[in-house]
């Protein structure tokens, strides 16, 4: 798949992996619509893109709100229309926005549980649905040129104690994308899920995971992960797990009894 000249929406683009993916896309010749809640950080990333000769637009949006996905798609339509109709069928979407909760699931409040599900699952699925509808993609639209990259996690293959709701959200996204790919198999639409392991981002600190894994070899550099995610997308991979250690982990998760995997994970993640 060719990224050069494509306009790509990137969610979670204000920091961490989302920001790294946006900058990598510009390196590949794409233009980016940067979406997240923190405008100041989005503007800083956009300025970095422009200094490098790329094009970037900023969309401040709370995707966890009920109207967030619709707002972002409408903003993207306006941007694409301003660039030119020829770009309407040369678009991309990177679903990278997400949050986690670390701790016993019984300690979660209802608000905390809904926040994870609303952003990780509801918003991502709704945004993807709206994006695909915008392209006019369907079984009868084989000429549509669109592409979606969804960042899941190694947690989409495994039980993850003390991040139970997060793991459930990533399992849901993996199932959704596999189902959507089968549904749209006749369309010219690239659907890729990329599953990284732990990443050294501020999410580790805000969730409290830094108490377990700060400075750990388990945490990959965001730029390293971004390069591999984009490589998998360009290669039109349906599913890809990033990194040898993560591939070994997911292989074990698929072939060992989940009782054993769960006990090992519980020891690893125990607060």
Backbone as JSON, one array per atom type, in Angstrom:
{
  "sequence": "XXXXXXXXXXXXXXXXXXXXXXXXXXXXXXXXXXXXXXXXXXXXXXXXXXXXXXXXXXXXXXXXXXXXXXXXXXXXXXXXXXXXXXXXXXXXXXXXXXXXXXXXXXXXXXXXXXXXXXXXXXXXXXXXXXXXXXXXXXXXXXXXXXXXXXXXXXXXXXXXXXXXXXXXXXXXXXXXXXXXXXXXXXXXXXXXXXXXXXXXXXXXXXXXXXXXXXXXXXXXXXXXXXXXXXXXXXXXXXXXXXXXXXXXXXXXXXXXXXXXXXXXXXXXXXX",
  "N": [[0.84, -1.19, 0.0], [0.48, 2.22, -0.76], [1.5, 5.1, 0.91], [2.22, 7.7, 0.39], [1.01, 10.89, -0.35], [-1.45, 10.35, 0.71], [-4.14, 11.28, 2.88], [-4.21, 11.06, 6.31], [-5.99, 10.3, 9.18], [-5.1, 10.52, 12.52], [-5.6, 9.27, 15.63], [-5.25, 10.0, 19.14], [-2.97, 11.54, 18.92], [-1.5, 13.41, 20.32], [0.57, 12.65, 21.95], [3.01, 10.11, 22.89], [2.63, 6.9, 21.34], [0.78, 7.55, 19.31], [1.59, 10.12, 18.47], [4.17, 9.46, 17.57], [3.55, 7.73, 15.45], [2.2, 9.5, 13.75], [4.29, 11.26, 13.02], [5.94, 9.46, 11.72], [4.34, 8.74, 9.56], [4.33, 11.11, 8.11], [6.99, 11.13, 7.34], [6.82, 9.1, 5.51], [5.54, 10.35, 3.49], [2.88, 11.02, 3.71], [0.01, 13.12, 4.5], [-1.3, 14.49, 7.54], [-4.04, 14.37, 9.81], [-4.32, 15.45, 12.93], [-5.57, 14.21, 15.85], [-6.86, 14.65, 19.08], [-7.33, 15.38, 22.6], [-5.77, 17.45, 23.67], [-5.03, 20.46, 22.67], [-2.77, 22.18, 22.64], [-0.54, 20.46, 22.64], [-1.07, 19.07, 20.29], [-0.8, 21.14, 18.42], [1.92, 21.66, 18.7], [3.02, 19.29, 17.69], [2.04, 19.43, 15.08], [3.38, 21.69, 14.17], [5.97, 20.71, 14.18], [5.76, 18.84, 12.15], [5.27, 20.53, 9.96], [7.61, 22.02, 9.86], [9.25, 20.09, 8.9], [8.45, 19.96, 6.31], [6.02, 18.75, 5.79], [2.39, 18.33, 5.73], [-0.1, 19.21, 8.06], [-3.04, 19.03, 10.0], [-5.0, 20.14, 12.74], [-7.21, 18.68, 15.04], [-9.04, 19.2, 17.72], [-10.51, 17.09, 19.93], [-12.68, 15.16, 21.98], [-12.74, 11.96, 21.97], [-13.91, 10.1, 23.57], [-16.36, 11.08, 24.24], [-19.9, 11.04, 23.46], [-20.41, 12.31, 20.98], [-17.97, 12.57, 19.82], [-16.61, 10.86, 17.75], [-18.24, 11.41, 15.44], [-17.89, 14.18, 15.22], [-15.13, 14.32, 14.61], [-14.98, 12.97, 12.12], [-16.55, 14.64, 10.51], [-15.0, 16.97, 10.6], [-12.71, 16.0, 9.29], [-13.77, 15.52, 6.76], [-14.24, 18.13, 5.89], [-11.63, 19.1, 5.77], [-10.5, 17.37, 3.82], [-12.1, 18.06, 1.65], [-11.26, 20.65, 1.25], [-8.67, 20.23, 0.39], [-8.99, 18.77, -1.93], [-11.1, 16.93, -4.15], [-9.98, 14.65, -5.22], [-8.66, 13.4, -3.21], [-10.53, 12.1, -1.76], [-10.92, 9.38, -1.97], [-8.49, 8.46, -1.18], [-7.64, 7.98, 1.51], [-6.8, 7.58, 5.0], [-7.0, 5.98, 8.22], [-5.86, 5.96, 11.49], [-6.32, 4.24, 14.34], [-5.47, 4.98, 17.39], [-5.89, 6.09, 19.85], [-6.37, 5.54, 23.3], [-6.96, 4.25, 26.63], [-6.08, 2.96, 29.9], [-6.72, 0.98, 32.87], [-5.22, 0.25, 35.87], [-5.16, -2.15, 38.27], [-7.08, -3.98, 40.79], [-10.09, -5.23, 39.43], [-12.4, -4.96, 40.89], [-11.97, -2.67, 42.28], [-12.44, -0.64, 40.57], [-14.35, 2.21, 39.67], [-17.69, 2.79, 38.44], [-17.59, 4.87, 36.62], [-14.9, 4.91, 35.85], [-14.7, 2.42, 34.6], [-16.51, 2.76, 32.45], [-15.17, 4.8, 31.08], [-12.9, 3.54, 29.97], [-14.12, 1.63, 28.27], [-15.72, 3.31, 26.67], [-13.87, 4.9, 25.24], [-11.83, 3.12, 24.24], [-13.28, 1.04, 22.99], [-16.08, 1.71, 22.11], [-15.79, 4.3, 20.88], [-13.69, 3.82, 19.04], [-14.72, 1.78, 17.38], [-17.04, 3.08, 16.43], [-15.88, 5.29, 15.12], [-14.38, 4.01, 13.12], [-16.47, 2.77, 11.72], [-17.86, 5.03, 10.76], [-15.88, 6.17, 9.2], [-15.46, 4.22, 7.19], [-18.0, 4.24, 6.05], [-18.04, 6.83, 5.04], [-16.2, 6.62, 2.96], [-17.71, 5.18, 1.24], [-17.46, 2.5, 1.18], [-18.05, -0.94, 0.67], [-19.46, -4.18, 0.04], [-20.1, -3.93, -2.59], [-18.41, -2.05, -3.61], [-15.71, -2.21, -4.9], [-13.67, -0.54, -5.77], [-12.85, 1.37, -4.0], [-10.36, 3.2, -2.3], [-9.14, 2.93, 0.6], [-7.8, 2.89, 3.96], [-7.25, 1.37, 7.11], [-5.66, 1.41, 10.17], [-5.47, -0.19, 13.16], [-4.49, 0.06, 16.43], [-3.97, -2.43, 18.63], [-3.17, -4.62, 21.09], [-0.8, -6.78, 22.74], [-2.3, -7.71, 24.76], [-4.69, -8.34, 23.59], [-4.64, -10.95, 22.98], [-4.41, -12.41, 25.25], [-5.12, -13.29, 28.74], [-5.16, -10.66, 31.08], [-4.57, -10.02, 34.15], [-5.52, -7.52, 36.52], [-5.6, -5.6, 34.62], [-8.03, -6.02, 33.49], [-10.35, -4.95, 32.2], [-9.22, -3.33, 30.26], [-7.86, -5.33, 28.76], [-10.09, -6.75, 27.85], [-11.22, -4.8, 26.2], [-9.34, -4.64, 24.14], [-9.41, -7.23, 23.11], [-11.97, -7.08, 22.06], [-11.67, -5.17, 20.01], [-9.93, -6.48, 18.28], [-11.53, -8.64, 17.48], [-13.61, -7.22, 16.24], [-12.29, -5.99, 14.06], [-11.38, -8.22, 12.59], [-13.83, -9.34, 11.9], [-14.96, -7.24, 10.41], [-13.16, -7.11, 8.28], [-13.72, -9.5, 6.98], [-16.34, -9.01, 6.24], [-16.03, -6.93, 4.44], [-14.56, -7.97, 2.37], [-14.51, -7.86, -0.42], [-14.01, -5.28, -1.04], [-11.74, -2.61, -1.86], [-9.99, -2.14, 0.51], [-7.74, -1.63, 3.04], [-7.25, -3.25, 6.0], [-5.72, -3.31, 8.99], [-4.57, -4.73, 11.98], [-2.45, -3.96, 14.62], [-0.44, -5.24, 17.11], [1.23, -4.18, 19.76], [3.53, -4.67, 22.53], [4.22, -3.61, 25.87], [4.73, -0.08, 26.05], [6.9, 2.69, 26.31], [5.41, 5.21, 27.41], [3.49, 8.09, 28.51], [1.17, 6.98, 29.41], [1.82, 4.77, 30.9], [2.73, 5.93, 33.24], [0.51, 7.5, 34.12], [-1.38, 5.55, 34.64], [-0.3, 4.13, 36.69], [1.22, 1.94, 36.19], [3.9, 2.32, 36.03], [4.97, 1.78, 38.47], [5.5, -0.87, 38.43], [6.86, -1.36, 36.04], [8.61, 0.66, 35.24], [11.36, 1.81, 33.44], [11.8, -0.7, 32.54], [12.78, -3.53, 30.55], [10.6, -4.48, 29.28], [9.25, -2.38, 28.17], [8.84, -0.76, 25.18], [10.36, 1.55, 22.86], [8.49, 4.32, 21.62], [8.91, 5.27, 18.98], [10.2, 3.12, 17.76], [8.16, 1.2, 17.82], [6.27, 2.52, 16.23], [7.47, 2.54, 13.68], [7.41, -0.18, 13.01], [4.69, -0.7, 13.08], [3.73, 0.89, 10.97], [5.12, -0.3, 8.88], [3.9, -2.84, 8.82], [1.33, -2.07, 8.09], [1.71, -0.89, 5.55], [2.47, -3.17, 4.23], [0.11, -4.42, 4.09], [-0.78, -6.22, 5.99], [-3.01, -8.36, 7.7], [-3.16, -8.98, 10.42], [-0.75, -8.23, 12.93], [1.82, -8.84, 15.21], [3.98, -6.99, 17.15], [7.43, -7.33, 17.41], [9.78, -9.82, 18.49], [9.76, -10.98, 21.1], [7.15, -10.4, 21.91], [5.72, -11.83, 20.02], [6.4, -14.43, 20.71], [5.22, -14.49, 23.22], [2.46, -14.2, 22.61], [2.13, -16.5, 21.11], [2.52, -18.45, 23.05], [0.32, -17.82, 24.61], [-1.72, -18.64, 22.96], [-1.41, -21.38, 22.82], [-0.9, -22.56, 25.28], [-2.68, -23.67, 28.21], [-5.16, -21.42, 29.37], [-5.44, -21.09, 32.08], [-2.9, -21.55, 33.14], [-1.45, -19.53, 31.82], [-2.8, -17.31, 32.83], [-2.18, -17.44, 35.59], [0.58, -17.0, 35.55], [0.62, -14.43, 34.45], [-0.75, -13.06, 36.42], [1.07, -13.05, 38.54], [3.04, -11.49, 37.4], [1.8, -8.99, 36.96], [0.75, -8.27, 39.4], [-0.16, -5.8, 41.71]],
  "CA": [[0.0, 0.0, 0.0], [1.23, 3.47, -0.86], [1.07, 6.13, 1.84], [2.54, 9.02, -0.13], [-0.13, 11.61, -0.89], [-2.69, 9.99, 1.42], [-4.48, 12.04, 4.09], [-4.44, 10.06, 7.34], [-6.44, 10.72, 10.51], [-4.39, 9.8, 13.58], [-6.14, 9.58, 16.95], [-4.24, 9.9, 20.2], [-1.76, 12.07, 18.29], [-0.86, 14.46, 21.11], [1.73, 12.14, 22.67], [3.23, 8.68, 22.85], [2.65, 6.17, 20.09], [0.03, 8.29, 18.3], [2.48, 11.16, 17.95], [5.26, 8.81, 16.82], [2.99, 7.24, 14.19], [1.94, 10.66, 12.89], [5.55, 11.74, 12.46], [6.41, 8.43, 10.78], [3.52, 8.85, 8.35], [4.84, 12.25, 7.34], [8.24, 10.64, 6.74], [6.43, 8.26, 4.4], [4.95, 11.19, 2.45], [1.46, 11.25, 3.94], [-0.43, 14.27, 5.26], [-1.94, 13.95, 8.74], [-5.01, 15.08, 10.64], [-3.93, 15.09, 14.29], [-6.76, 14.28, 16.69], [-6.73, 14.33, 20.5], [-7.97, 16.4, 23.43], [-4.88, 18.52, 24.12], [-4.71, 21.26, 21.49], [-1.42, 22.73, 22.69], [0.38, 19.42, 22.21], [-1.34, 18.82, 18.88], [-0.2, 22.24, 17.64], [3.37, 21.47, 18.71], [3.33, 18.22, 16.74], [1.76, 19.95, 13.74], [4.47, 22.59, 13.81], [7.12, 19.86, 13.86], [5.47, 18.28, 10.82], [5.4, 21.58, 8.94], [9.04, 22.35, 9.73], [9.84, 19.03, 8.08], [7.94, 20.02, 4.94], [4.77, 18.02, 5.65], [1.15, 19.05, 5.99], [-0.81, 18.67, 9.22], [-4.19, 19.77, 10.51], [-5.28, 19.81, 14.14], [-8.62, 18.55, 15.43], [-9.2, 18.99, 19.15], [-11.75, 16.33, 20.09], [-12.75, 14.13, 23.01], [-13.36, 10.81, 21.32], [-14.66, 9.35, 24.55], [-17.69, 11.65, 24.35], [-20.79, 10.42, 22.48], [-20.37, 12.99, 19.68], [-16.59, 12.72, 19.38], [-16.3, 10.28, 16.43], [-18.94, 12.13, 14.39], [-17.23, 15.47, 15.08], [-13.86, 14.14, 13.93], [-15.2, 12.63, 10.71], [-17.02, 15.85, 9.81], [-13.84, 17.84, 10.45], [-11.87, 15.41, 8.26], [-14.43, 15.75, 5.47], [-13.98, 19.52, 5.5], [-10.21, 19.2, 5.4], [-10.31, 16.68, 2.54], [-12.76, 18.85, 0.61], [-10.41, 21.8, 0.99], [-7.48, 19.77, -0.34], [-9.4, 18.38, -3.28], [-11.93, 15.73, -4.22], [-9.17, 13.48, -5.6], [-8.18, 12.73, -2.0], [-11.63, 11.48, -1.01], [-10.73, 7.93, -1.96], [-7.12, 8.15, -0.8], [-7.64, 8.38, 2.91], [-6.43, 6.56, 5.97], [-7.36, 6.2, 9.62], [-5.09, 5.22, 12.49], [-6.97, 4.21, 15.65], [-4.42, 4.8, 18.4], [-6.32, 6.62, 21.14], [-6.78, 4.51, 24.24], [-6.57, 4.4, 28.03], [-6.14, 1.72, 30.66], [-6.88, 1.07, 34.32], [-4.37, -0.77, 36.48], [-5.55, -2.46, 39.63], [-8.16, -4.96, 40.87], [-11.28, -4.76, 38.72], [-13.41, -4.61, 41.88], [-11.69, -1.32, 42.77], [-12.85, 0.34, 39.56], [-15.68, 2.82, 39.76], [-18.44, 2.67, 37.19], [-17.11, 5.91, 35.72], [-13.61, 4.47, 35.31], [-14.97, 1.32, 33.67], [-17.11, 3.32, 31.23], [-14.18, 5.59, 30.35], [-12.09, 2.62, 29.17], [-14.95, 1.05, 27.21], [-16.18, 4.36, 25.76], [-12.8, 5.33, 24.34], [-11.13, 2.02, 23.58], [-14.17, 0.2, 22.19], [-17.19, 2.39, 21.44], [-15.31, 5.37, 20.0], [-12.89, 3.26, 17.95], [-15.62, 1.1, 16.45], [-17.89, 4.08, 15.79], [-15.05, 6.07, 14.2], [-14.1, 3.15, 11.97], [-17.73, 2.63, 10.98], [-18.14, 6.29, 10.06], [-14.85, 6.35, 8.17], [-15.76, 3.29, 6.1], [-19.21, 4.75, 5.4], [-17.65, 8.02, 4.29], [-15.55, 6.19, 1.73], [-18.64, 4.46, 0.39], [-16.95, 1.14, 1.08], [-18.98, -2.03, 0.93], [-19.22, -5.34, -0.82], [-20.31, -3.54, -4.0], [-17.55, -0.91, -3.91], [-14.35, -2.73, -4.91], [-12.67, 0.43, -6.2], [-12.53, 2.33, -2.94], [-8.99, 3.11, -1.81], [-9.07, 3.39, 1.98], [-6.95, 2.05, 4.8], [-7.42, 1.56, 8.54], [-4.7, 0.75, 11.06], [-5.95, -0.15, 14.53], [-3.51, -0.4, 17.41], [-4.58, -3.21, 19.7], [-2.18, -4.88, 22.13], [-0.61, -8.18, 23.07], [-3.41, -8.04, 25.66], [-5.83, -8.83, 22.82], [-4.46, -12.4, 22.82], [-4.08, -13.01, 26.55], [-5.73, -12.72, 29.95], [-4.25, -9.72, 31.74], [-5.08, -9.63, 35.47], [-5.32, -6.14, 36.98], [-5.98, -4.74, 33.51], [-9.04, -6.89, 32.9], [-11.23, -4.22, 31.28], [-8.37, -2.97, 29.12], [-7.67, -6.53, 27.94], [-11.37, -7.01, 27.19], [-11.4, -3.81, 25.13], [-8.45, -4.97, 23.02], [-9.99, -8.43, 22.51], [-13.13, -6.64, 21.29], [-11.22, -4.51, 18.79], [-9.38, -7.5, 17.39], [-12.67, -9.36, 16.92], [-14.32, -6.32, 15.33], [-11.54, -5.79, 12.82], [-11.41, -9.48, 11.84], [-15.18, -9.47, 11.36], [-15.14, -6.22, 9.38], [-12.36, -7.5, 7.12], [-14.46, -10.53, 6.26], [-17.53, -8.38, 5.69], [-15.65, -6.04, 3.33], [-13.48, -8.67, 1.66], [-14.5, -7.52, -1.84], [-13.67, -3.87, -1.19], [-10.32, -2.26, -1.85], [-9.82, -1.5, 1.81], [-6.71, -2.28, 3.84], [-7.57, -3.26, 7.43], [-4.6, -3.92, 9.71], [-4.44, -4.57, 13.43], [-1.06, -4.1, 15.07], [-0.45, -5.49, 18.54], [2.5, -4.03, 20.47], [3.55, -4.95, 23.96], [4.29, -2.38, 26.64], [5.42, 1.03, 25.38], [7.33, 3.72, 27.27], [4.67, 6.44, 27.2], [2.94, 8.65, 29.75], [0.09, 6.11, 29.86], [2.39, 3.9, 31.94], [2.8, 6.72, 34.46], [-0.81, 7.92, 34.59], [-2.13, 4.38, 35.11], [0.37, 3.52, 37.83], [2.03, 0.8, 35.76], [5.32, 2.62, 36.2], [5.42, 1.19, 39.72], [5.92, -2.23, 38.12], [7.64, -1.56, 34.83], [9.41, 1.82, 34.88], [12.72, 1.46, 33.06], [11.87, -2.13, 32.26], [12.99, -3.97, 29.16], [9.29, -4.77, 28.72], [8.68, -1.19, 27.56], [9.5, -0.42, 23.93], [10.4, 2.95, 22.45], [7.36, 4.59, 20.72], [9.34, 5.4, 17.58], [10.46, 1.76, 17.29], [6.86, 0.57, 17.59], [5.63, 3.21, 15.1], [8.07, 2.06, 12.43], [6.93, -1.53, 12.73], [3.26, -0.63, 12.8], [3.57, 1.42, 9.61], [5.61, -1.33, 7.96], [2.85, -3.85, 8.7], [0.21, -1.45, 7.36], [2.1, -0.78, 4.15], [2.51, -4.53, 3.68], [-1.28, -4.87, 4.06], [-0.96, -7.34, 6.9], [-4.3, -8.36, 8.38], [-2.8, -8.9, 11.84], [0.69, -8.28, 13.15], [2.3, -8.63, 16.58], [5.27, -6.33, 17.02], [8.56, -7.75, 18.23], [9.93, -11.26, 18.68], [9.32, -11.38, 22.44], [5.69, -10.34, 21.94], [5.2, -12.94, 19.21], [6.55, -15.63, 21.55], [4.22, -14.4, 24.28], [1.14, -14.49, 22.06], [2.13, -17.93, 20.72], [2.29, -19.2, 24.29], [-1.05, -17.57, 25.02], [-2.64, -19.4, 22.11], [-1.19, -22.82, 22.88], [-0.92, -23.04, 26.66], [-3.97, -23.46, 28.89], [-5.26, -20.05, 29.88], [-5.24, -21.11, 33.53], [-1.46, -21.39, 33.38], [-1.08, -18.18, 31.36], [-3.37, -16.35, 33.77], [-1.43, -17.44, 36.84], [1.86, -16.33, 35.31], [0.35, -13.01, 34.26], [-1.15, -12.49, 37.71], [2.29, -12.78, 39.29], [3.77, -10.41, 36.74], [1.11, -7.71, 37.05], [0.22, -8.04, 40.74], [0.27, -4.48, 42.23]],
  "C": [[0.88, 1.25, 0.0], [0.65, 4.5, 0.1], [1.29, 7.54, 1.31], [1.3, 9.65, -0.77], [-1.45, 11.3, -0.21], [-2.9, 10.92, 2.62], [-4.9, 11.03, 5.16], [-4.86, 10.73, 8.64], [-5.7, 9.88, 11.54], [-4.99, 10.21, 14.92], [-5.07, 9.34, 18.02], [-2.92, 10.52, 19.8], [-1.03, 13.11, 19.12], [0.4, 13.98, 21.82], [1.92, 10.67, 22.36], [3.25, 8.06, 21.46], [1.89, 6.9, 18.99], [0.87, 9.37, 17.65], [3.58, 10.55, 17.09], [4.76, 8.28, 15.48], [2.73, 8.4, 13.24], [3.23, 11.15, 12.23], [6.13, 10.74, 11.46], [5.62, 8.49, 9.49], [3.99, 10.01, 7.47], [6.14, 11.88, 6.65], [7.95, 9.79, 5.5], [5.74, 9.04, 3.28], [3.46, 11.43, 2.59], [1.24, 12.61, 4.61], [-1.27, 13.76, 6.43], [-2.94, 14.93, 9.35], [-4.79, 14.58, 12.06], [-5.12, 15.28, 15.22], [-6.46, 13.83, 18.11], [-7.39, 15.46, 21.27], [-7.1, 17.62, 23.67], [-4.36, 19.33, 22.93], [-3.26, 21.75, 21.49], [-0.4, 21.69, 22.2], [0.17, 19.07, 20.73], [-0.68, 19.89, 18.0], [1.32, 22.1, 17.6], [3.79, 20.38, 17.74], [3.11, 18.69, 15.31], [2.88, 20.87, 13.26], [5.73, 21.79, 13.45], [6.96, 19.24, 12.48], [5.75, 19.32, 9.73], [6.86, 22.0, 8.75], [9.76, 21.31, 8.87], [9.31, 18.98, 6.67], [6.63, 19.27, 4.72], [3.56, 18.9, 5.91], [0.42, 18.37, 7.15], [-1.94, 19.61, 9.59], [-4.5, 19.26, 11.91], [-6.78, 19.72, 14.36], [-8.67, 18.22, 16.92], [-10.55, 18.3, 19.39], [-11.6, 15.34, 21.24], [-13.48, 12.94, 22.42], [-14.17, 9.96, 22.29], [-16.06, 9.9, 24.77], [-18.59, 11.07, 23.26], [-20.69, 11.02, 21.08], [-18.96, 13.08, 19.1], [-16.29, 12.15, 18.02], [-16.96, 11.03, 15.27], [-18.28, 13.49, 14.13], [-15.93, 15.34, 14.3], [-14.05, 13.83, 12.44], [-15.68, 13.85, 9.93], [-15.86, 16.83, 9.6], [-12.92, 17.32, 9.35], [-12.46, 15.61, 6.88], [-14.17, 17.17, 4.97], [-12.54, 19.7, 5.06], [-9.97, 18.57, 4.03], [-10.94, 17.46, 1.39], [-11.91, 20.07, 0.25], [-9.17, 21.45, 0.21], [-7.83, 19.41, -1.77], [-10.13, 17.06, -3.28], [-11.11, 14.49, -4.56], [-8.68, 12.71, -4.38], [-9.29, 11.95, -1.28], [-11.46, 9.98, -0.93], [-9.28, 7.54, -1.7], [-6.91, 8.63, 0.63], [-7.21, 7.23, 3.8], [-6.87, 6.97, 7.36], [-6.47, 5.34, 10.49], [-5.8, 5.35, 13.83], [-5.91, 3.92, 16.71], [-4.83, 5.29, 19.77], [-6.78, 5.49, 22.05], [-6.3, 4.83, 25.64], [-6.64, 3.04, 28.71], [-6.47, 2.03, 32.11], [-6.06, -0.07, 34.9], [-4.76, -0.94, 37.94], [-6.67, -3.49, 39.62], [-9.44, -4.41, 40.22], [-12.37, -4.35, 39.7], [-13.17, -3.23, 42.49], [-12.12, -0.24, 41.79], [-14.21, 0.92, 39.91], [-16.4, 2.6, 38.43], [-17.96, 3.68, 36.17], [-15.79, 5.5, 35.06], [-13.8, 3.33, 34.3], [-15.53, 1.86, 32.36], [-16.11, 4.11, 30.42], [-13.33, 4.71, 29.46], [-12.91, 2.09, 28.0], [-15.36, 2.11, 26.19], [-15.11, 4.76, 24.76], [-12.22, 4.16, 23.55], [-12.02, 1.25, 22.62], [-15.18, 1.03, 21.4], [-16.7, 3.44, 20.45], [-14.54, 4.81, 18.81], [-13.76, 2.57, 16.92], [-16.49, 2.1, 15.71], [-17.11, 4.89, 14.77], [-14.73, 5.27, 12.94], [-15.33, 2.99, 11.1], [-18.03, 3.88, 10.16], [-17.12, 6.53, 8.94], [-15.14, 5.47, 6.95], [-17.0, 3.75, 5.34], [-18.9, 5.97, 4.55], [-17.01, 7.64, 2.95], [-16.53, 5.54, 0.75], [-18.24, 3.02, 0.22], [-18.04, 0.14, 1.43], [-18.68, -3.15, -0.02], [-19.33, -4.99, -2.29], [-19.42, -2.37, -4.41], [-16.09, -1.32, -3.95], [-13.28, -1.71, -5.28], [-12.24, 1.42, -5.14], [-11.12, 2.11, -2.43], [-8.93, 3.72, -0.41], [-8.25, 2.43, 2.81], [-7.17, 2.4, 6.26], [-6.37, 0.74, 9.27], [-5.22, 0.92, 12.48], [-4.89, -0.74, 15.46], [-4.26, -1.16, 18.51], [-3.52, -3.4, 20.78], [-1.95, -6.39, 22.2], [-1.73, -8.65, 24.0], [-4.65, -8.52, 24.91], [-5.76, -10.34, 22.59], [-4.42, -13.14, 24.14], [-5.03, -12.54, 27.65], [-4.72, -11.81, 30.63], [-4.86, -9.29, 33.07], [-4.64, -8.22, 35.84], [-5.38, -5.13, 35.84], [-7.11, -5.45, 32.74], [-9.92, -6.17, 31.88], [-10.46, -3.77, 30.05], [-8.18, -4.16, 28.19], [-8.95, -6.86, 27.18], [-11.6, -6.06, 26.03], [-10.55, -4.15, 23.91], [-8.89, -6.27, 22.34], [-11.16, -8.02, 21.61], [-12.7, -5.99, 19.97], [-10.66, -5.51, 17.79], [-10.51, -8.29, 16.72], [-13.43, -8.5, 15.92], [-13.59, -6.19, 14.0], [-11.5, -7.06, 11.97], [-12.77, -9.66, 11.18], [-15.41, -8.47, 10.23], [-14.37, -6.57, 8.12], [-13.08, -8.56, 6.29], [-15.68, -9.94, 5.58], [-17.21, -7.57, 4.44], [-14.57, -6.66, 2.45], [-13.4, -8.29, 0.19], [-14.09, -6.08, -2.09], [-12.16, -3.67, -1.2], [-10.04, -1.45, -0.6], [-8.81, -2.3, 2.62], [-7.08, -2.13, 5.31], [-6.46, -4.02, 8.16], [-4.77, -3.69, 11.2], [-3.0, -4.84, 13.81], [-1.05, -4.18, 16.58], [0.94, -5.32, 19.14], [2.4, -4.57, 21.88], [3.56, -3.64, 24.71], [5.14, -1.33, 25.93], [5.74, 2.09, 26.43], [6.65, 5.05, 26.94], [4.12, 6.93, 28.53], [1.77, 7.83, 30.27], [0.57, 5.18, 30.98], [2.42, 4.64, 33.27], [1.41, 7.05, 35.0], [-1.63, 6.76, 35.12], [-1.54, 3.76, 36.37], [1.21, 2.31, 37.47], [3.52, 1.05, 35.91], [5.87, 2.05, 37.51], [5.94, -0.24, 39.51], [6.97, -2.28, 37.03], [8.49, -0.36, 34.42], [10.85, 1.42, 34.6], [12.9, 0.02, 32.67], [12.14, -2.4, 30.79], [11.69, -4.35, 28.49], [8.73, -3.59, 27.93], [9.5, -0.77, 26.34], [9.46, 1.08, 23.68], [9.26, 3.22, 21.46], [7.75, 4.68, 19.26], [9.62, 4.02, 16.97], [9.15, 1.06, 16.94], [6.19, 1.19, 16.37], [6.17, 2.71, 13.77], [7.52, 0.7, 12.05], [5.44, -1.56, 12.44], [3.01, -0.14, 11.38], [4.05, 0.41, 8.57], [4.55, -2.41, 7.74], [1.68, -3.33, 7.89], [0.52, -1.36, 5.87], [2.13, -2.14, 3.46], [1.13, -5.16, 3.62], [-1.49, -6.14, 4.87], [-2.34, -7.24, 7.57], [-4.1, -8.22, 9.89], [-1.29, -8.98, 11.97], [0.97, -8.01, 14.63], [3.71, -8.09, 16.48], [6.33, -6.86, 17.96], [8.58, -9.23, 18.5], [9.4, -11.71, 20.04], [7.8, -11.38, 22.54], [5.07, -11.46, 21.11], [5.31, -14.26, 19.99], [5.48, -15.65, 22.63], [2.83, -14.75, 23.76], [1.04, -15.94, 21.61], [1.85, -18.79, 21.95], [0.85, -19.04, 24.75], [-2.07, -18.36, 24.22], [-2.56, -20.89, 22.35], [-1.12, -23.4, 24.28], [-2.31, -22.86, 27.25], [-4.02, -22.07, 29.52], [-5.14, -20.0, 31.4], [-3.79, -20.9, 33.89], [-1.01, -19.99, 33.01], [-1.58, -17.13, 32.35], [-2.61, -16.28, 35.08], [-0.08, -16.74, 36.67], [1.67, -14.82, 35.17], [-0.02, -12.34, 35.58], [0.07, -12.16, 38.56], [3.05, -11.59, 38.71], [3.13, -9.05, 37.01], [0.6, -7.37, 38.44], [0.73, -6.71, 41.3], [1.14, -4.62, 43.48]]
}
